[in-house]
Amino acid sequence: MDRRETAALLAYIGRLDPRTIRTDQGEARDQLAQWHELLADVPMATPHGWDARVAAREHIRVSPYQILPADVARPWEAYRRDRLQRHTDPPPAADPDDQAAWTAELVSTRRAVASGNAEPAHHRQITGGRVSPDLEERLRQIGSCIPAEARAALAPYRPTRAAREAAIAQGRPDALSVRCEWCHARVGEPCRRRRVGPDGSARGSAPRATPHPGRFDLAAARQTPRTAIA
């Protein structure tokens, strides 16, 4: 801010906190010189959210201590850091082979963001929204988002999943939809071999290709209509 803006800021602060008012002409001149020296690189206001008067008012509102130039400069530095942290440096429009022009445009954009004269550029994000009705209809027709050819090619690498899908397709109960009472496998997890040692403790945890028979019985008892697994 220039000297006139610094003087306007001091006048505004004086209205809120009379302790800052200097009645002696020499003291007032020295105060203006000090504040201008320390706040020369701090703007009075920017188009995107910064206002030195707001920072001064907030300090006077919450602090019992008389305001100092640092109480305006600190919020400004925090404002700059926050904007630069949210900025993602979009590719400059300059020719990438022209290193000087490319770098100059990049630096210029960062300075504009840091000074509050431009908004930070964010990465494009996936936005929430309703699924396209055409996509929903297509999924209902094919029954799965994985093509049948791809599912068949993956079957040897995921036998448990393949067996589960085959059971559902044939109308048999989905054993993995319930917890196994024998090996205590959770819902969706394959059963595991459970060997009992001489001391009565359970040993072994290798996954089984097929669920335990009791799990099939439990699933059959609780069977409800299910849709195909995606």
Biotite code that builds the C-alpha atoms (Angstrom):
import biotite.structure as struc

atoms = struc.array([
    struc.Atom([0.000, 0.000, 0.000], chain_id="A", res_id=1, res_name="MET", atom_name="CA", element="C"),
    struc.Atom([1.165, 3.561, -0.665], chain_id="A", res_id=2, res_name="ASP", atom_name="CA", element="C"),
    struc.Atom([1.443, 6.325, 1.938], chain_id="A", res_id=3, res_name="ARG", atom_name="CA", element="C"),
    struc.Atom([-2.108, 7.544, 1.380], chain_id="A", res_id=4, res_name="ARG", atom_name="CA", element="C"),
    struc.Atom([-3.494, 4.041, 1.887], chain_id="A", res_id=5, res_name="GLU", atom_name="CA", element="C"),
    struc.Atom([-1.330, 3.581, 4.995], chain_id="A", res_id=6, res_name="THR", atom_name="CA", element="C"),
    struc.Atom([-2.642, 6.868, 6.366], chain_id="A", res_id=7, res_name="ALA", atom_name="CA", element="C"),
    struc.Atom([-6.214, 5.767, 5.629], chain_id="A", res_id=8, res_name="ALA", atom_name="CA", element="C"),
    struc.Atom([-5.583, 2.458, 7.442], chain_id="A", res_id=9, res_name="LEU", atom_name="CA", element="C"),
    struc.Atom([-4.188, 4.296, 10.490], chain_id="A", res_id=10, res_name="LEU", atom_name="CA", element="C"),
    struc.Atom([-7.207, 6.605, 10.516], chain_id="A", res_id=11, res_name="ALA", atom_name="CA", element="C"),
    struc.Atom([-9.527, 3.593, 10.405], chain_id="A", res_id=12, res_name="TYR", atom_name="CA", element="C"),
    struc.Atom([-7.609, 1.899, 13.231], chain_id="A", res_id=13, res_name="ILE", atom_name="CA", element="C"),
    struc.Atom([-7.727, 5.109, 15.270], chain_id="A", res_id=14, res_name="GLY", atom_name="CA", element="C"),
    struc.Atom([-11.518, 5.136, 15.105], chain_id="A", res_id=15, res_name="ARG", atom_name="CA", element="C"),
    struc.Atom([-11.627, 1.592, 16.494], chain_id="A", res_id=16, res_name="LEU", atom_name="CA", element="C"),
    struc.Atom([-8.814, 1.948, 19.043], chain_id="A", res_id=17, res_name="ASP", atom_name="CA", element="C"),
    struc.Atom([-8.069, 5.525, 20.150], chain_id="A", res_id=18, res_name="PRO", atom_name="CA", element="C"),
    struc.Atom([-4.852, 4.343, 21.826], chain_id="A", res_id=19, res_name="ARG", atom_name="CA", element="C"),
    struc.Atom([-3.184, 4.379, 18.392], chain_id="A", res_id=20, res_name="THR", atom_name="CA", element="C"),
    struc.Atom([-3.942, 8.065, 17.728], chain_id="A", res_id=21, res_name="ILE", atom_name="CA", element="C"),
    struc.Atom([-0.906, 10.364, 17.824], chain_id="A", res_id=22, res_name="ARG", atom_name="CA", element="C"),
    struc.Atom([-1.803, 13.994, 18.581], chain_id="A", res_id=23, res_name="THR", atom_name="CA", element="C"),
    struc.Atom([1.726, 15.316, 18.210], chain_id="A", res_id=24, res_name="ASP", atom_name="CA", element="C"),
    struc.Atom([2.500, 16.104, 14.575], chain_id="A", res_id=25, res_name="GLN", atom_name="CA", element="C"),
    struc.Atom([6.015, 14.669, 14.772], chain_id="A", res_id=26, res_name="GLY", atom_name="CA", element="C"),
    struc.Atom([4.856, 11.447, 16.390], chain_id="A", res_id=27, res_name="GLU", atom_name="CA", element="C"),
    struc.Atom([2.084, 11.068, 13.819], chain_id="A", res_id=28, res_name="ALA", atom_name="CA", element="C"),
    struc.Atom([4.632, 11.547, 11.011], chain_id="A", res_id=29, res_name="ARG", atom_name="CA", element="C"),
    struc.Atom([6.962, 8.947, 12.532], chain_id="A", res_id=30, res_name="ASP", atom_name="CA", element="C"),
    struc.Atom([4.089, 6.508, 13.036], chain_id="A", res_id=31, res_name="GLN", atom_name="CA", element="C"),
    struc.Atom([3.031, 6.871, 9.393], chain_id="A", res_id=32, res_name="LEU", atom_name="CA", element="C"),
    struc.Atom([6.612, 6.374, 8.198], chain_id="A", res_id=33, res_name="ALA", atom_name="CA", element="C"),
    struc.Atom([7.019, 3.257, 10.346], chain_id="A", res_id=34, res_name="GLN", atom_name="CA", element="C"),
    struc.Atom([3.765, 1.637, 9.213], chain_id="A", res_id=35, res_name="TRP", atom_name="CA", element="C"),
    struc.Atom([4.409, 2.471, 5.576], chain_id="A", res_id=36, res_name="HIS", atom_name="CA", element="C"),
    struc.Atom([7.912, 0.969, 5.736], chain_id="A", res_id=37, res_name="GLU", atom_name="CA", element="C"),
    struc.Atom([6.629, -2.255, 7.264], chain_id="A", res_id=38, res_name="LEU", atom_name="CA", element="C"),
    struc.Atom([3.462, -2.605, 5.179], chain_id="A", res_id=39, res_name="LEU", atom_name="CA", element="C"),
    struc.Atom([4.691, -1.322, 1.812], chain_id="A", res_id=40, res_name="ALA", atom_name="CA", element="C"),
    struc.Atom([4.347, -4.798, 0.256], chain_id="A", res_id=41, res_name="ASP", atom_name="CA", element="C"),
    struc.Atom([0.940, -5.481, 1.850], chain_id="A", res_id=42, res_name="VAL", atom_name="CA", element="C"),
    struc.Atom([-2.004, -4.343, -0.296], chain_id="A", res_id=43, res_name="PRO", atom_name="CA", element="C"),
    struc.Atom([-4.911, -2.471, 1.198], chain_id="A", res_id=44, res_name="MET", atom_name="CA", element="C"),
    struc.Atom([-7.358, -4.833, -0.535], chain_id="A", res_id=45, res_name="ALA", atom_name="CA", element="C"),
    struc.Atom([-7.455, -7.398, -3.336], chain_id="A", res_id=46, res_name="THR", atom_name="CA", element="C"),
    struc.Atom([-10.278, -8.559, -5.632], chain_id="A", res_id=47, res_name="PRO", atom_name="CA", element="C"),
    struc.Atom([-10.304, -11.994, -3.962], chain_id="A", res_id=48, res_name="HIS", atom_name="CA", element="C"),
    struc.Atom([-10.856, -11.802, -0.233], chain_id="A", res_id=49, res_name="GLY", atom_name="CA", element="C"),
    struc.Atom([-8.055, -9.774, 1.335], chain_id="A", res_id=50, res_name="TRP", atom_name="CA", element="C"),
    struc.Atom([-8.688, -6.475, 3.140], chain_id="A", res_id=51, res_name="ASP", atom_name="CA", element="C"),
    struc.Atom([-6.161, -4.968, 5.544], chain_id="A", res_id=52, res_name="ALA", atom_name="CA", element="C"),
    struc.Atom([-8.965, -3.175, 7.414], chain_id="A", res_id=53, res_name="ARG", atom_name="CA", element="C"),
    struc.Atom([-10.652, -6.515, 8.123], chain_id="A", res_id=54, res_name="VAL", atom_name="CA", element="C"),
    struc.Atom([-7.376, -7.928, 9.492], chain_id="A", res_id=55, res_name="ALA", atom_name="CA", element="C"),
    struc.Atom([-6.933, -4.861, 11.718], chain_id="A", res_id=56, res_name="ALA", atom_name="CA", element="C"),
    struc.Atom([-10.531, -4.990, 12.941], chain_id="A", res_id=57, res_name="ARG", atom_name="CA", element="C"),
    struc.Atom([-10.234, -8.696, 13.804], chain_id="A", res_id=58, res_name="GLU", atom_name="CA", element="C"),
    struc.Atom([-7.104, -8.050, 15.875], chain_id="A", res_id=59, res_name="HIS", atom_name="CA", element="C"),
    struc.Atom([-8.699, -5.160, 17.745], chain_id="A", res_id=60, res_name="ILE", atom_name="CA", element="C"),
    struc.Atom([-11.823, -7.227, 18.332], chain_id="A", res_id=61, res_name="ARG", atom_name="CA", element="C"),
    struc.Atom([-10.109, -10.254, 19.913], chain_id="A", res_id=62, res_name="VAL", atom_name="CA", element="C"),
    struc.Atom([-6.829, -8.922, 21.370], chain_id="A", res_id=63, res_name="SER", atom_name="CA", element="C"),
    struc.Atom([-6.422, -6.637, 24.384], chain_id="A", res_id=64, res_name="PRO", atom_name="CA", element="C"),
    struc.Atom([-3.038, -5.464, 23.068], chain_id="A", res_id=65, res_name="TYR", atom_name="CA", element="C"),
    struc.Atom([-2.532, -2.404, 20.934], chain_id="A", res_id=66, res_name="GLN", atom_name="CA", element="C"),
    struc.Atom([-2.233, -3.258, 17.253], chain_id="A", res_id=67, res_name="ILE", atom_name="CA", element="C"),
    struc.Atom([1.178, -3.308, 15.549], chain_id="A", res_id=68, res_name="LEU", atom_name="CA", element="C"),
    struc.Atom([2.110, -3.507, 11.846], chain_id="A", res_id=69, res_name="PRO", atom_name="CA", element="C"),
    struc.Atom([2.929, -7.190, 12.356], chain_id="A", res_id=70, res_name="ALA", atom_name="CA", element="C"),
    struc.Atom([-0.704, -7.831, 13.261], chain_id="A", res_id=71, res_name="ASP", atom_name="CA", element="C"),
    struc.Atom([-1.626, -6.886, 9.698], chain_id="A", res_id=72, res_name="VAL", atom_name="CA", element="C"),
    struc.Atom([1.410, -8.409, 7.975], chain_id="A", res_id=73, res_name="ALA", atom_name="CA", element="C"),
    struc.Atom([0.976, -11.856, 9.570], chain_id="A", res_id=74, res_name="ARG", atom_name="CA", element="C"),
    struc.Atom([-2.574, -12.397, 8.241], chain_id="A", res_id=75, res_name="PRO", atom_name="CA", element="C"),
    struc.Atom([-1.384, -11.234, 4.824], chain_id="A", res_id=76, res_name="TRP", atom_name="CA", element="C"),
    struc.Atom([1.417, -13.808, 4.748], chain_id="A", res_id=77, res_name="GLU", atom_name="CA", element="C"),
    struc.Atom([-1.027, -16.515, 5.839], chain_id="A", res_id=78, res_name="ALA", atom_name="CA", element="C"),
    struc.Atom([-3.392, -15.421, 3.055], chain_id="A", res_id=79, res_name="TYR", atom_name="CA", element="C"),
    struc.Atom([-0.589, -15.703, 0.479], chain_id="A", res_id=80, res_name="ARG", atom_name="CA", element="C"),
    struc.Atom([0.515, -19.149, 1.696], chain_id="A", res_id=81, res_name="ARG", atom_name="CA", element="C"),
    struc.Atom([-3.022, -20.488, 1.639], chain_id="A", res_id=82, res_name="ASP", atom_name="CA", element="C"),
    struc.Atom([-3.588, -19.334, -1.927], chain_id="A", res_id=83, res_name="ARG", atom_name="CA", element="C"),
    struc.Atom([-0.308, -20.781, -3.192], chain_id="A", res_id=84, res_name="LEU", atom_name="CA", element="C"),
    struc.Atom([-1.000, -24.112, -1.473], chain_id="A", res_id=85, res_name="GLN", atom_name="CA", element="C"),
    struc.Atom([-4.331, -24.319, -3.299], chain_id="A", res_id=86, res_name="ARG", atom_name="CA", element="C"),
    struc.Atom([-2.817, -23.358, -6.662], chain_id="A", res_id=87, res_name="HIS", atom_name="CA", element="C"),
    struc.Atom([-1.878, -26.150, -9.086], chain_id="A", res_id=88, res_name="THR", atom_name="CA", element="C"),
    struc.Atom([0.092, -24.301, -11.815], chain_id="A", res_id=89, res_name="ASP", atom_name="CA", element="C"),
    struc.Atom([-1.906, -24.794, -15.042], chain_id="A", res_id=90, res_name="PRO", atom_name="CA", element="C"),
    struc.Atom([0.328, -25.292, -18.106], chain_id="A", res_id=91, res_name="PRO", atom_name="CA", element="C"),
    struc.Atom([1.397, -21.903, -19.520], chain_id="A", res_id=92, res_name="PRO", atom_name="CA", element="C"),
    struc.Atom([0.163, -20.924, -22.984], chain_id="A", res_id=93, res_name="ALA", atom_name="CA", element="C"),
    struc.Atom([3.707, -20.072, -24.048], chain_id="A", res_id=94, res_name="ALA", atom_name="CA", element="C"),
    struc.Atom([5.707, -22.387, -26.298], chain_id="A", res_id=95, res_name="ASP", atom_name="CA", element="C"),
    struc.Atom([7.374, -25.023, -24.050], chain_id="A", res_id=96, res_name="PRO", atom_name="CA", element="C"),
    struc.Atom([10.487, -24.808, -26.227], chain_id="A", res_id=97, res_name="ASP", atom_name="CA", element="C"),
    struc.Atom([10.816, -21.139, -25.283], chain_id="A", res_id=98, res_name="ASP", atom_name="CA", element="C"),
    struc.Atom([12.057, -21.716, -21.745], chain_id="A", res_id=99, res_name="GLN", atom_name="CA", element="C"),
    struc.Atom([12.287, -18.021, -20.841], chain_id="A", res_id=100, res_name="ALA", atom_name="CA", element="C"),
    struc.Atom([8.719, -17.215, -21.940], chain_id="A", res_id=101, res_name="ALA", atom_name="CA", element="C"),
    struc.Atom([7.345, -20.395, -20.376], chain_id="A", res_id=102, res_name="TRP", atom_name="CA", element="C"),
    struc.Atom([9.012, -19.664, -17.025], chain_id="A", res_id=103, res_name="THR", atom_name="CA", element="C"),
    struc.Atom([8.011, -15.995, -17.102], chain_id="A", res_id=104, res_name="ALA", atom_name="CA", element="C"),
    struc.Atom([4.353, -16.863, -17.620], chain_id="A", res_id=105, res_name="GLU", atom_name="CA", element="C"),
    struc.Atom([4.465, -19.457, -14.850], chain_id="A", res_id=106, res_name="LEU", atom_name="CA", element="C"),
    struc.Atom([6.017, -16.965, -12.409], chain_id="A", res_id=107, res_name="VAL", atom_name="CA", element="C"),
    struc.Atom([3.568, -14.256, -13.445], chain_id="A", res_id=108, res_name="SER", atom_name="CA", element="C"),
    struc.Atom([0.609, -16.537, -12.773], chain_id="A", res_id=109, res_name="THR", atom_name="CA", element="C"),
    struc.Atom([1.935, -17.504, -9.349], chain_id="A", res_id=110, res_name="ARG", atom_name="CA", element="C"),
    struc.Atom([2.492, -13.859, -8.418], chain_id="A", res_id=111, res_name="ARG", atom_name="CA", element="C"),
    struc.Atom([-1.032, -12.945, -9.504], chain_id="A", res_id=112, res_name="ALA", atom_name="CA", element="C"),
    struc.Atom([-2.448, -15.746, -7.348], chain_id="A", res_id=113, res_name="VAL", atom_name="CA", element="C"),
    struc.Atom([-0.272, -14.899, -4.351], chain_id="A", res_id=114, res_name="ALA", atom_name="CA", element="C"),
    struc.Atom([-1.128, -11.199, -4.556], chain_id="A", res_id=115, res_name="SER", atom_name="CA", element="C"),
    struc.Atom([-4.865, -11.892, -4.643], chain_id="A", res_id=116, res_name="GLY", atom_name="CA", element="C"),
    struc.Atom([-5.354, -10.615, -8.196], chain_id="A", res_id=117, res_name="ASN", atom_name="CA", element="C"),
    struc.Atom([-6.257, -14.060, -9.591], chain_id="A", res_id=118, res_name="ALA", atom_name="CA", element="C"),
    struc.Atom([-7.999, -17.102, -8.201], chain_id="A", res_id=119, res_name="GLU", atom_name="CA", element="C"),
    struc.Atom([-5.969, -20.283, -7.541], chain_id="A", res_id=120, res_name="PRO", atom_name="CA", element="C"),
    struc.Atom([-6.248, -22.881, -10.305], chain_id="A", res_id=121, res_name="ALA", atom_name="CA", element="C"),
    struc.Atom([-7.548, -26.177, -8.938], chain_id="A", res_id=122, res_name="HIS", atom_name="CA", element="C"),
    struc.Atom([-7.303, -29.669, -10.352], chain_id="A", res_id=123, res_name="HIS", atom_name="CA", element="C"),
    struc.Atom([-10.502, -30.722, -12.018], chain_id="A", res_id=124, res_name="ARG", atom_name="CA", element="C"),
    struc.Atom([-12.402, -33.074, -9.741], chain_id="A", res_id=125, res_name="GLN", atom_name="CA", element="C"),
    struc.Atom([-14.995, -35.751, -10.381], chain_id="A", res_id=126, res_name="ILE", atom_name="CA", element="C"),
    struc.Atom([-18.307, -34.169, -9.541], chain_id="A", res_id=127, res_name="THR", atom_name="CA", element="C"),
    struc.Atom([-21.213, -36.008, -8.013], chain_id="A", res_id=128, res_name="GLY", atom_name="CA", element="C"),
    struc.Atom([-24.363, -36.441, -10.011], chain_id="A", res_id=129, res_name="GLY", atom_name="CA", element="C"),
    struc.Atom([-27.068, -38.810, -11.072], chain_id="A", res_id=130, res_name="ARG", atom_name="CA", element="C"),
    struc.Atom([-26.023, -41.840, -13.108], chain_id="A", res_id=131, res_name="VAL", atom_name="CA", element="C"),
    struc.Atom([-27.091, -41.604, -16.721], chain_id="A", res_id=132, res_name="SER", atom_name="CA", element="C"),
    struc.Atom([-30.412, -43.447, -17.314], chain_id="A", res_id=133, res_name="PRO", atom_name="CA", element="C"),
    struc.Atom([-28.897, -44.986, -20.467], chain_id="A", res_id=134, res_name="ASP", atom_name="CA", element="C"),
    struc.Atom([-26.095, -46.506, -18.397], chain_id="A", res_id=135, res_name="LEU", atom_name="CA", element="C"),
    struc.Atom([-28.534, -47.924, -15.852], chain_id="A", res_id=136, res_name="GLU", atom_name="CA", element="C"),
    struc.Atom([-30.609, -49.517, -18.619], chain_id="A", res_id=137, res_name="GLU", atom_name="CA", element="C"),
    struc.Atom([-27.500, -50.974, -20.244], chain_id="A", res_id=138, res_name="ARG", atom_name="CA", element="C"),
    struc.Atom([-26.360, -52.518, -16.947], chain_id="A", res_id=139, res_name="LEU", atom_name="CA", element="C"),
    struc.Atom([-29.795, -54.037, -16.427], chain_id="A", res_id=140, res_name="ARG", atom_name="CA", element="C"),
    struc.Atom([-29.611, -55.615, -19.872], chain_id="A", res_id=141, res_name="GLN", atom_name="CA", element="C"),
    struc.Atom([-26.131, -57.106, -19.589], chain_id="A", res_id=142, res_name="ILE", atom_name="CA", element="C"),
    struc.Atom([-26.416, -57.882, -15.839], chain_id="A", res_id=143, res_name="GLY", atom_name="CA", element="C"),
    struc.Atom([-22.845, -56.805, -15.064], chain_id="A", res_id=144, res_name="SER", atom_name="CA", element="C"),
    struc.Atom([-20.357, -54.087, -15.892], chain_id="A", res_id=145, res_name="CYS", atom_name="CA", element="C"),
    struc.Atom([-17.761, -56.816, -16.653], chain_id="A", res_id=146, res_name="ILE", atom_name="CA", element="C"),
    struc.Atom([-18.171, -58.381, -20.120], chain_id="A", res_id=147, res_name="PRO", atom_name="CA", element="C"),
    struc.Atom([-18.768, -62.123, -20.175], chain_id="A", res_id=148, res_name="ALA", atom_name="CA", element="C"),
    struc.Atom([-15.521, -62.697, -22.109], chain_id="A", res_id=149, res_name="GLU", atom_name="CA", element="C"),
    struc.Atom([-13.489, -60.856, -19.500], chain_id="A", res_id=150, res_name="ALA", atom_name="CA", element="C"),
    struc.Atom([-15.249, -62.694, -16.679], chain_id="A", res_id=151, res_name="ARG", atom_name="CA", element="C"),
    struc.Atom([-14.432, -66.060, -18.277], chain_id="A", res_id=152, res_name="ALA", atom_name="CA", element="C"),
    struc.Atom([-10.780, -65.053, -18.758], chain_id="A", res_id=153, res_name="ALA", atom_name="CA", element="C"),
    struc.Atom([-10.509, -64.033, -15.088], chain_id="A", res_id=154, res_name="LEU", atom_name="CA", element="C"),
    struc.Atom([-12.187, -67.180, -13.717], chain_id="A", res_id=155, res_name="ALA", atom_name="CA", element="C"),
    struc.Atom([-8.954, -69.261, -13.417], chain_id="A", res_id=156, res_name="PRO", atom_name="CA", element="C"),
    struc.Atom([-7.329, -66.495, -11.372], chain_id="A", res_id=157, res_name="TYR", atom_name="CA", element="C"),
    struc.Atom([-10.211, -66.080, -8.922], chain_id="A", res_id=158, res_name="ARG", atom_name="CA", element="C"),
    struc.Atom([-11.813, -69.516, -8.467], chain_id="A", res_id=159, res_name="PRO", atom_name="CA", element="C"),
    struc.Atom([-13.721, -68.568, -5.327], chain_id="A", res_id=160, res_name="THR", atom_name="CA", element="C"),
    struc.Atom([-15.355, -65.638, -7.061], chain_id="A", res_id=161, res_name="ARG", atom_name="CA", element="C"),
    struc.Atom([-16.121, -67.735, -10.135], chain_id="A", res_id=162, res_name="ALA", atom_name="CA", element="C"),
    struc.Atom([-17.751, -70.452, -8.035], chain_id="A", res_id=163, res_name="ALA", atom_name="CA", element="C"),
    struc.Atom([-19.816, -67.863, -6.211], chain_id="A", res_id=164, res_name="ARG", atom_name="CA", element="C"),
    struc.Atom([-21.018, -66.286, -9.454], chain_id="A", res_id=165, res_name="GLU", atom_name="CA", element="C"),
    struc.Atom([-21.860, -69.697, -10.913], chain_id="A", res_id=166, res_name="ALA", atom_name="CA", element="C"),
    struc.Atom([-23.912, -70.600, -7.843], chain_id="A", res_id=167, res_name="ALA", atom_name="CA", element="C"),
    struc.Atom([-25.876, -67.365, -8.019], chain_id="A", res_id=168, res_name="ILE", atom_name="CA", element="C"),
    struc.Atom([-26.461, -67.778, -11.763], chain_id="A", res_id=169, res_name="ALA", atom_name="CA", element="C"),
    struc.Atom([-27.880, -71.289, -11.161], chain_id="A", res_id=170, res_name="GLN", atom_name="CA", element="C"),
    struc.Atom([-30.161, -70.096, -8.391], chain_id="A", res_id=171, res_name="GLY", atom_name="CA", element="C"),
    struc.Atom([-28.230, -71.843, -5.628], chain_id="A", res_id=172, res_name="ARG", atom_name="CA", element="C"),
    struc.Atom([-27.601, -70.060, -2.311], chain_id="A", res_id=173, res_name="PRO", atom_name="CA", element="C"),
    struc.Atom([-24.598, -67.744, -2.073], chain_id="A", res_id=174, res_name="ASP", atom_name="CA", element="C"),
    struc.Atom([-22.577, -69.286, 0.734], chain_id="A", res_id=175, res_name="ALA", atom_name="CA", element="C"),
    struc.Atom([-20.300, -66.238, 1.059], chain_id="A", res_id=176, res_name="LEU", atom_name="CA", element="C"),
    struc.Atom([-23.276, -64.036, 1.873], chain_id="A", res_id=177, res_name="SER", atom_name="CA", element="C"),
    struc.Atom([-23.232, -65.339, 5.452], chain_id="A", res_id=178, res_name="VAL", atom_name="CA", element="C"),
    struc.Atom([-20.570, -65.844, 8.106], chain_id="A", res_id=179, res_name="ARG", atom_name="CA", element="C"),
    struc.Atom([-19.137, -69.343, 8.378], chain_id="A", res_id=180, res_name="CYS", atom_name="CA", element="C"),
    struc.Atom([-19.852, -70.841, 11.785], chain_id="A", res_id=181, res_name="GLU", atom_name="CA", element="C"),
    struc.Atom([-17.039, -73.387, 11.408], chain_id="A", res_id=182, res_name="TRP", atom_name="CA", element="C"),
    struc.Atom([-13.978, -71.350, 10.387], chain_id="A", res_id=183, res_name="CYS", atom_name="CA", element="C"),
    struc.Atom([-15.470, -67.951, 11.317], chain_id="A", res_id=184, res_name="HIS", atom_name="CA", element="C"),
    struc.Atom([-14.821, -66.486, 7.844], chain_id="A", res_id=185, res_name="ALA", atom_name="CA", element="C"),
    struc.Atom([-16.541, -63.155, 7.514], chain_id="A", res_id=186, res_name="ARG", atom_name="CA", element="C"),
    struc.Atom([-19.175, -62.290, 4.893], chain_id="A", res_id=187, res_name="VAL", atom_name="CA", element="C"),
    struc.Atom([-17.583, -62.161, 1.451], chain_id="A", res_id=188, res_name="GLY", atom_name="CA", element="C"),
    struc.Atom([-14.419, -63.986, 2.536], chain_id="A", res_id=189, res_name="GLU", atom_name="CA", element="C"),
    struc.Atom([-13.635, -67.586, 1.505], chain_id="A", res_id=190, res_name="PRO", atom_name="CA", element="C"),
    struc.Atom([-13.656, -70.355, 4.061], chain_id="A", res_id=191, res_name="CYS", atom_name="CA", element="C"),
    struc.Atom([-10.338, -71.532, 5.436], chain_id="A", res_id=192, res_name="ARG", atom_name="CA", element="C"),
    struc.Atom([-9.044, -74.946, 6.357], chain_id="A", res_id=193, res_name="ARG", atom_name="CA", element="C"),
    struc.Atom([-9.222, -75.360, 10.087], chain_id="A", res_id=194, res_name="ARG", atom_name="CA", element="C"),
    struc.Atom([-7.259, -78.262, 11.503], chain_id="A", res_id=195, res_name="ARG", atom_name="CA", element="C"),
    struc.Atom([-7.417, -79.129, 15.174], chain_id="A", res_id=196, res_name="VAL", atom_name="CA", element="C"),
    struc.Atom([-4.100, -80.012, 16.765], chain_id="A", res_id=197, res_name="GLY", atom_name="CA", element="C"),
    struc.Atom([-3.451, -82.588, 19.505], chain_id="A", res_id=198, res_name="PRO", atom_name="CA", element="C"),
    struc.Atom([-3.788, -79.889, 22.117], chain_id="A", res_id=199, res_name="ASP", atom_name="CA", element="C"),
    struc.Atom([-7.240, -78.935, 20.818], chain_id="A", res_id=200, res_name="GLY", atom_name="CA", element="C"),
    struc.Atom([-6.155, -75.631, 19.261], chain_id="A", res_id=201, res_name="SER", atom_name="CA", element="C"),
    struc.Atom([-7.032, -74.679, 15.681], chain_id="A", res_id=202, res_name="ALA", atom_name="CA", element="C"),
    struc.Atom([-4.214, -74.833, 13.145], chain_id="A", res_id=203, res_name="ARG", atom_name="CA", element="C"),
    struc.Atom([-3.953, -73.888, 9.495], chain_id="A", res_id=204, res_name="GLY", atom_name="CA", element="C"),
    struc.Atom([-5.499, -70.952, 7.651], chain_id="A", res_id=205, res_name="SER", atom_name="CA", element="C"),
    struc.Atom([-5.187, -71.781, 3.952], chain_id="A", res_id=206, res_name="ALA", atom_name="CA", element="C"),
    struc.Atom([-8.271, -70.653, 1.981], chain_id="A", res_id=207, res_name="PRO", atom_name="CA", element="C"),
    struc.Atom([-10.612, -73.350, 0.664], chain_id="A", res_id=208, res_name="ARG", atom_name="CA", element="C"),
    struc.Atom([-11.781, -73.461, -2.942], chain_id="A", res_id=209, res_name="ALA", atom_name="CA", element="C"),
    struc.Atom([-15.298, -74.302, -1.717], chain_id="A", res_id=210, res_name="THR", atom_name="CA", element="C"),
    struc.Atom([-17.136, -73.122, 1.397], chain_id="A", res_id=211, res_name="PRO", atom_name="CA", element="C"),
    struc.Atom([-17.846, -75.468, 4.290], chain_id="A", res_id=212, res_name="HIS", atom_name="CA", element="C"),
    struc.Atom([-21.097, -77.463, 3.920], chain_id="A", res_id=213, res_name="PRO", atom_name="CA", element="C"),
    struc.Atom([-22.616, -75.821, 6.964], chain_id="A", res_id=214, res_name="GLY", atom_name="CA", element="C"),
    struc.Atom([-22.187, -72.443, 5.332], chain_id="A", res_id=215, res_name="ARG", atom_name="CA", element="C"),
    struc.Atom([-24.249, -73.590, 2.356], chain_id="A", res_id=216, res_name="PHE", atom_name="CA", element="C"),
    struc.Atom([-27.001, -74.737, 4.719], chain_id="A", res_id=217, res_name="ASP", atom_name="CA", element="C"),
    struc.Atom([-26.991, -71.419, 6.562], chain_id="A", res_id=218, res_name="LEU", atom_name="CA", element="C"),
    struc.Atom([-27.102, -69.461, 3.311], chain_id="A", res_id=219, res_name="ALA", atom_name="CA", element="C"),
    struc.Atom([-29.979, -71.591, 2.025], chain_id="A", res_id=220, res_name="ALA", atom_name="CA", element="C"),
    struc.Atom([-31.923, -70.880, 5.198], chain_id="A", res_id=221, res_name="ALA", atom_name="CA", element="C"),
    struc.Atom([-31.443, -67.159, 4.744], chain_id="A", res_id=222, res_name="ARG", atom_name="CA", element="C"),
    struc.Atom([-31.641, -67.071, 0.947], chain_id="A", res_id=223, res_name="GLN", atom_name="CA", element="C"),
    struc.Atom([-33.245, -63.991, -0.496], chain_id="A", res_id=224, res_name="THR", atom_name="CA", element="C"),
    struc.Atom([-33.516, -62.845, -4.067], chain_id="A", res_id=225, res_name="PRO", atom_name="CA", element="C"),
    struc.Atom([-30.139, -61.419, -5.143], chain_id="A", res_id=226, res_name="ARG", atom_name="CA", element="C"),
    struc.Atom([-28.918, -59.689, -8.251], chain_id="A", res_id=227, res_name="THR", atom_name="CA", element="C"),
    struc.Atom([-25.845, -60.780, -10.148], chain_id="A", res_id=228, res_name="ALA", atom_name="CA", element="C"),
    struc.Atom([-22.520, -59.657, -8.726], chain_id="A", res_id=229, res_name="ILE", atom_name="CA", element="C"),
    struc.Atom([-20.945, -56.819, -10.653], chain_id="A", res_id=230, res_name="ALA", atom_name="CA", element="C"),
])
